[in-house]
Amino acid sequence: MPESSLKVRFARLGPVRPIVRPSGGPTTTIVLRHSPGAAGTVTISAALLLAGHGMSMLQAKRAIEAMLADGEAEIRLPCVPDADRLLQALREAGIDASIPDAGATSVTPP
């Protein structure tokens, strides 16, 4: 009996990579801005970074879409153990990310 063509197609895609989420860290508000001077925005990498800090993939996708459509999006990430590292990784993905000033930043322990 021949194998199903759908099963063969999915076998070629390879294994699904899990999203590794940090175990702790404060909730942090981050502003994402589309950087017009960037060589290119790596939206999938950026969405995976956001999902890795507590957002669902759908929420991360919608945040990136909102940023691209409006030029800016403010998001709350539930778990950010190292904000500087996250901001640097988002910049490497072509997104100008920042944390609003201390008065507007919402940081709460997990």
Phi, psi and omega in degrees: 000125182291151179285148179298136181296328178294318179296320179295317179298315181292328179296328179287338182290335180088177183288152177278130179277130178286154176267119181272122180252140178294154184276345181203169180141158182283158171285132185225140174268132181230141176256125178257131177232137177289127181265101183297335181278351182290149181298327179180146178266126180266086189294325181292316178299318180295317179296320177295323176298315180295318178296328178289352178243028169107349178278154171285162179299322180295316178297318180296316179300315181292326177295317178294318178299318179296320178297317180292323182285317186258350183089344183203147175213136176255128184230159174246123177257127184292338188213100181233091181289329180223093184296321181298319179294319178296315181298320178295317180296322178292323177296322177294336177273005177089019181242129176275101183252143178210161175258129180303163183306162188304328180291331183259351182283132179256102180240121179230146178293155182295000000 
